[in-house]
């Protein structure tokens, strides 16, 4: 084998950083993949092969490889191993060079084994290797492993069927690239000399509209290809026997062959053709061929990167490189399906000056997309270049009930459907419905969803195809009634799940859910479908507003605020058009609460004022009190304390008029929280201590938890940390019992902060880490940023500066995304200090420049002076004395305007020193 210098260099560098990182476990490196967005599933054996110099990472793993290297380098730095960090660009160069070297030596696989001289190889009737073949690295590796003469083809049984490797498409339709992969793998096997007996190819045309190819005709063709003379060919009935005899002769001579059988519809088509070991057979089918005892390699649509690469190879010009974002959009609109991508490539090749954005805009309208995905002419195998025609070939082999089921399933809102939901949609028994679903999955017009067992999904282009047919057959299929049944199913089940989210409620026995955890699990799994159903429901259907109401508590407690905003906005519009003022007010109240959670506070306050007006107009005092309470909470977050106090007092009075003890206790708790924010924590402690008692008696764990959390904050402000910790701990128990994950995240962060102040670093770190996890789960990005900031400050105190940099960086990004510019600026200030501590002075200057811009936008003059002084000191350390002096002089001017003479004098002294160094050319 030739020495692979570039691959050896990559492996050596990878081994070095792995060792410097402390040899982390393979399990931890696999877990790193699951933490990526989107997650990367990678076997431990694959990582082990990279680390031990057996394989070079394929392009499918590029994103993970860079994350892996970043992680290893960070660990090496944390362990102070002396490892010198390499920039990402250098790693990319190493990987690209290693990959190029290995691909030149046959696709990254080990070199071909030398073979002893012998008889000339048999014939190969393969189609040419597909031009522009790309992607499928993992599948190709698996196929070649299975075809390798030294490998075990099908589990060691040695019979005819076990020698087959079935290639089928998980995506569920033709056009996913089964034939291309099989032909490419067979050509690779031929080049390696693995099958001296020959490689024989036959298209069985199992999905053709014409007659099927008879096995006797295939055997005749194979025998001719193997050199049997026409005069020696037996009669039709004996050709299969002659084929078997020839296979046995080849095996006895040590000349195995490979048989490639394309487009097989059922095992009965090929049983008589399958060879026994040591021969191999490679079969492609749109069906799963589950009854065939073979190893199956399932194909999904291409990844985004491979889809764009295929488009690039098809176009053979510079458009993909220069218009990358538009190429990605085109790939998505084509469903990453190779057939669709080749069609678009052919169309664009005919118009070399057309930009990709125009083509993508044309495909954007789903109604015309299938008609546009067609091209005059045939592909390399003589099949029409049209997605609709390809899907039609599968559709025509369905039974009538399967065809109707496919058409109705396309009408189901959401990305997938459960078997239970399909029962409602199809109006069938569970057994009958499941049989239809499995039948559609068998031909890959439906596929098992990744969201859980007994769930099914369609490829986007299959859905368009089936929906188009469904629109035409709507009356005969009973489409409107079917969708209405599905919406009723979702609404009834969501209402039942909602009743389980409050542990204090008493409820009748349920046949669907046994407890809150089970109800929540169903809501999590069905969330996207429920949102889609609510938005798709016609205005007259109860689900159009009922789903928004049924899901409000779930959305609030588990942080799905964007969904809540969409559904409550839609529900409010439906109620408004129907003249239902109370319903409109209820929906708007939910909308306002969601807006508070995403920190759109001004808009939330306006919404709550509108709700107050509606409730006043209809004379609903209790709901008016609730709206006033919510308005006060929004105003409190806006730090408009007098207005907030007025709203709370009005709410408390109205709750008193309606004898609503629960509302009174909630409002008193909010007023106490206002007192803390307004700088009167001693008053808050007294009030909160009093209201905890009735909340315990009422059994409202959620409100009790929030009251105890506010009490913890008040005690912390009064310098009573031990009591604060106790209050926070009790609050967590109550909130967890109530299932309020958002409140739990907020309280964990507050507890972590007081533990830091108390010097309990270990407990603080664990608590803040838990807070971050809960905030991520509930999509509370602002809360996550606050917890990351506290954890960053703790790591800075512990002199773990690299960790602090990571936490501050993420926190600053999150504050920026949530619009909290004040906290973004203060976190950037912390980040700058951590960067200086790690010696990354240039990065610190860049961060300081960002902070300076924010301070000026906010009019924060004190912050501006501080960052100018810090920038000046850092620039001075970098030896940029004139720039340092300018910043320090500006800082002195700002402090002088603020009346802070001491800091002005300090900044001016540093400015003078920097000017002196600049004049002397003296290094810092």
HELIX and SHEET records of a PDB file:
HELIX    1   1 UNK A    5  UNK A   20  1                                  16    
HELIX    2   2 UNK A   26  UNK A   34  1                                   9    
HELIX    3   3 UNK A   44  UNK A   51  1                                   8    
HELIX    4   4 UNK A   59  UNK A   61  5                                   3    
HELIX    5   5 UNK A   62  UNK A   78  1                                  17    
HELIX    6   6 UNK A   88  UNK A  104  1                                  17    
HELIX    7   7 UNK A  137  UNK A  147  1                                  11    
HELIX    8   8 UNK A  161  UNK A  163  5                                   3    
HELIX    9   9 UNK A  178  UNK A  191  1                                  14    
HELIX   10  10 UNK A  215  UNK A  225  1                                  11    
HELIX   11  11 UNK A  230  UNK A  232  5                                   3    
HELIX   12  12 UNK A  236  UNK A  252  1                                  17    
HELIX   13  13 UNK A  267  UNK A  269  5                                   3    
HELIX   14  14 UNK A  304  UNK A  315  1                                  12    
HELIX   15  15 UNK A  319  UNK A  322  1                                   4    
HELIX   16  16 UNK A  324  UNK A  333  1                                  10    
HELIX   17  17 UNK A  338  UNK A  350  1                                  13    
HELIX   18  18 UNK A  356  UNK A  364  1                                   9    
HELIX   19  19 UNK A  366  UNK A  372  1                                   7    
HELIX   20  20 UNK A  387  UNK A  395  1                                   9    
HELIX   21  21 UNK A  400  UNK A  409  1                                  10    
HELIX   22  22 UNK A  419  UNK A  426  1                                   8    
HELIX   23  23 UNK A  430  UNK A  442  1                                  13    
HELIX   24  24 UNK A  460  UNK A  472  1                                  13    
HELIX   25  25 UNK A  474  UNK A  477  1                                   4    
HELIX   26  26 UNK A  479  UNK A  499  1                                  21    
HELIX   27  27 UNK A  516  UNK A  536  1                                  21    
HELIX   28  28 UNK A  543  UNK A  557  1                                  15    
HELIX   29  29 UNK A  561  UNK A  578  1                                  18    
HELIX   30  30 UNK A  581  UNK A  597  1                                  17    
HELIX   31  31 UNK A  601  UNK A  618  1                                  18    
HELIX   32  32 UNK A  621  UNK A  637  1                                  17    
HELIX   33  33 UNK A  641  UNK A  657  1                                  17    
HELIX   34  34 UNK A  661  UNK A  677  1                                  17    
HELIX   35  35 UNK A  681  UNK A  698  1                                  18    
HELIX   36  36 UNK A  701  UNK A  717  1                                  17    
HELIX   37  37 UNK A  721  UNK A  738  1                                  18    
HELIX   38  38 UNK A  741  UNK A  757  1                                  17    
HELIX   39  39 UNK A  761  UNK A  777  1                                  17    
HELIX   40  40 UNK A  781  UNK A  797  1                                  17    
HELIX   41  41 UNK A  801  UNK A  817  1                                  17    
HELIX   42  42 UNK A  821  UNK A  837  1                                  17    
HELIX   43  43 UNK A  841  UNK A  858  1                                  18    
HELIX   44  44 UNK A  861  UNK A  877  1                                  17    
HELIX   45  45 UNK A  881  UNK A  898  1                                  18    
HELIX   46  46 UNK A  901  UNK A  920  1                                  20    
SHEET    1   A 5 UNK A 199  UNK A 203  0                                        
SHEET    2   A 5 UNK A 258  UNK A 262  1                                        
SHEET    3   A 5 UNK A 280  UNK A 284  1                                        
SHEET    4   A 5 UNK A 164  UNK A 169  1                                        
SHEET    5   A 5 UNK A 295  UNK A 299  1                                        
SHEET    1   B 2 UNK A 374  UNK A 378  0                                        
SHEET    2   B 2 UNK A 384  UNK A 386 -1                                        
SHEET    1   C 3 UNK A 416  UNK A 418  0                                        
SHEET    2   C 3 UNK A 455  UNK A 457 -1                                        
SHEET    3   C 3 UNK A 447  UNK A 448 -1                                        
END                                                                             
